[in-house]
């Protein structure tokens, strides 16, 4: 959703128009929010392992015209320790992001690849696949420059011309033969995500898809929101376990009878955040969690940060 092609796909994939306007609800509860350090209040559940790290998409910082250095400062001041960037082809822009990260201490931990929707690896057209591979190579270059440990990849798209079996075989072959050797050499993980691409529709399938590579450099990018259409995120987390290397946080309100859903701010949708937190603790997840919701200004992002702190402490994100 941080690039135009992804936004276009998500809009077309919905069964009804997306009501994507959730205005920030900044209330007096903000003053009672947990500190950015994620300290737990008295009586909060104790979780095993370390505390997951708060991250956000660069596109969340509004207005979008802000210089990238200012966007990193806004993220830092809101309590985020890390950022997920989209693929950047312009070298000067990439260097500016690196400088902003270094000056603020906000780490760039992941790159959201931009080419996999327009040019899926599962295509039968070699030229389309070549474009997809080129996009992943640019993303890898970004990751090396920024010190990011992972690149998000939507591995395949099942459509009227691409069967499920073909999507599996084609994408697996391209990743194994053309991408994995380069990523392994640079020690960057290919993080596979399910995002309404009609592929990897259960945690068992995703686990098998990843395991067949027999490589520590292919892992899962677990999106808590995307999977609510097929199951429950806490189940996916427990099933995928240590395969998960990164996570996205988002929320939806579903009306299954009407075939509609609305994007919601964290804690205002149908996800059982308390059980999601328990599942994360059970698998010992302490990596980066990147918030992927509507953007806003500095005040809004501080509220979002406070919601994440409440979630991390075992409470509902909103009181």
N, C-alpha and C positions, 0 to 999 in steps of 0.2 A: 504493500500500500504506500510505500514511499516513492514509487515511480508510477508514471502515468499508465503504463501498460498493465501493471498489477491492479491499479484502481479500476481500470476499464473492465478487466476480467471479473473482479469481485462484484461489480455492479451487474454485469450480465449474468452472473451465476446465481444471483438471488432469485427466489421464486416470486418476489414482489419488490417494488421500489424500496430502497433502503431509507429508513428515516434516520439519517446519520447526523442528526443535530442534537447532541446532548451538551447543553450549555453547562459550564462549570458551576457547581453549587458550592460556593465558598461561604461557609457559615461560621458561627462562633465556635463550632467544634474544632476548627483549625487550631485555635489556641491551645486546645487540649490534646493535640495530635502527638504521637510518639516522636521523639527526636530522630534526626536523620541517621543516627548511629544504629537504629533498629533495636534499642534496648527494650527488654520485655517488662511490662508492668507486673506488679505483685499478683501472684496467682495465675499468671499466664503459663501455658503448657511448656515444658522443657523439650527441646528438639535435639536430636542427635546430629552430630556433624557441625560444620560451620554454617554461618548465615549466608544465604544466597545474596548476590550482589545486585544492586539496583541500577538498571540501565534504561535508556530511552532511545527511540528513533530520532535521528537528527531532524526529521520533518515535523516533529511535534512542536518545535519551538516556533512560535508565531510572534510578530509577522514574519512571513517567509523571506522578506527582503533584508532581514538582519544579516550583517556580515557573519561569516562562519565563526570568527573568534568570539563574537558576542553570544552566539548560540551556545557555545561550549560554556561560557561563563554563566548563562542563565541555567543551564543544566546543573552545573556545579552548585550554584547557590540554592537550587531547589532540593539538593540532597542526593543527586545522582552521581555515581562514581564512574559510570561508563556510558558509552555511546555506541549505537549501531549505525554505520554509514551505508549508503547505497553505493553501487559501483560508480566510480568517477573516472571518466576517460581523460579529462583535461589535467595535465600534469601540474599546472600551477594551482588549480583548485585542490588537487590531492595534497600538494605540499602545504597549502594553507591549513588544511584539516590536520595534518600532522603537527604543525606549529601550534595550532589552537589546543590540541590535545596535550602537548608537552607543557604549554604555559599554564594550563588550568589543572593539570593532573587528572583530567577525565579521560580514561583509557578508551581507545577504539578497540572493542573486543571482537567485532564481527562485521562482515560485509554482506549486505543483501544483494545478491546477484540480480542484474536487471534484464538479462537476455533470455531467460528460460521460458517466458510466456510467448513472446513474439516468435521465438525460434526454439521450440522444445527439442530436447535430445531424442525424443521418441519419434520424431518425424521420419518418414520414409525418403524424404528429399535430402540428399547429401549436402547440398548447399545450405539448407536450413540448419542441419546439424553442425556444419562448419561455423556458422554464425553463433550458435549456442556455445560451442567450444571456445570460440574467440572471446565471448563475453565472460566465460569462466576464467579464461587466462588473464583478462583485464582485472577481474575481481581478485585473482591470486596476486597479481602485481600490487594492487591496492593493499591487500592484507599484509604482504611482506613490508611495504613501506610504512604502514601504520602500526605494525606489531600486533595485528589482529590474529587470533588463533583459529578462526573458523570463517567459512564462506557458506551462506545459506543457498541451497539449491532445491528448486522444485524439479525433481528428476524426470518427470514425464507427464504428458497430458493425454488422457484417453478421450477420443472424440469419434465422430462418425466414420472417420477414415483410419483410425488407429485403435486396434483392439487392445484389450487389457493385456493379453499375452504378449503382443508385439511391443507394447509400451514397456513392459518388464524387460524383455530380452534386449531390445534396442538400447534402452537407457543404461542397462547394466553393462552392456558391452562397451559403450562409449566411455562411461565413467571408468571402467576397469582398464581399458586400453589407452585412452587418450588424456584422461584427467588425473587419475589416481597417481601415476608415476611422478607427475610434476608436483602435485600437492604433497605427496610423501617426501619428496626431496626438499621442499621448503618447510616441511613440518607444519602444514596448515590443514585443518580438518574440513572435509566436505560434509556439511550438515544438512541432511535431507529433511524437508518439511512437507507435510500434507496440507494443501490449501485449496480445497474444492476443485481439484483437478481430476476427479473421478478415478483416482489411483491411490493405492495404499489406504484403503478405507477401514482398516481395523488395525489395532496395535500388533496383532499376531502377524499380519502381512508385513507391516513395517519392520518388525523384528527380523523376520525371515529375509526380507530384501537386504537389510543391512548386514546380517550375518553371512550371507552368501559371498560377500566381498572378502571375508576373512582378513580384514585390515582394521587396524586401530585408527586409520585416517578417514574412515567413513562412519559417521554417527548420526544421531537423530536430533533435529531441531524441533522440539516439542512446542506446539502452539496450543495453549490451554483453550482458546476460544474456537479455533477452527474445527475441532473434533466433536463439538457438542451436537452437530447434526447427525453424527453416526454413533455416538456413545457418550461416555463420561470421561472427562480429562483425568480424573483421579485413577481410573482403571487403566488408561493409556500410560500414565506415569509409572504405575506399579508394574505393568507388563514390560515396558521398554527398559526400565531400570537404568543400569549403568550405560546403556547405549545413548542416553540423553546427554548432549554436550552443551546445549543452549536451550533457552525457553522464551517464548513470547507470552505476554499477558494481555488479554482483552476480554470483553464481556458482551453478552447478547441477551436480549429479551425475546423469547421465542413464542410464537403463536402457531403451533403445529397444525391446528385445525384449519386455520386460514392460510397456511403456507407463507407466513410473514415472519420477519424478524427485524429488530432494531438494534443498532449499535448502542451500547450503553457505557457509561463511565464505570470504572472498576467497583464492583460490589452492588451495582444497580440492576444486574441481569439475573440469569437463572443458574449461574455456576455456583456450586457448593465450595466456596473458597476455603472454608475450614477443613474440609476433607482433602482438598487439593494440597493444602499445606502439610497435612499429615502424611500424604503420599510422598511428597518431596522429602520429608524427613526420613521416611521408611527406606527410601533408596539412597539416602545420604547426599542428596543434591545440594551443592553449595556454590554452583556456578552462577553465570549471569542470567538475570531475568530482564527482558526488554519489554517495556510497556509499548503497546501498539494500539493506540486508540486515537480519537480526534485530538488535534493540537490545540494550543492555547498560549496565553501569555504567562509571565513569570508567576503571577498569583495563582493561576489555575494549575500550573505544574507543581507548585509547592503543595497544593491540596492533593494532587495525584500521588506525590511522593509520600504524603502522610497516610494515604489509603494503603499504599504498599507496605508501610511500616506496621500498620494494624494487621494486615494480612500475614506478615512475617511473624508477628507475635501470636498468631493462632486465633485472632478475632476476625469478624467480618470487616471488610474494608471500609464500610460506612457504619456509623453508629445509629 
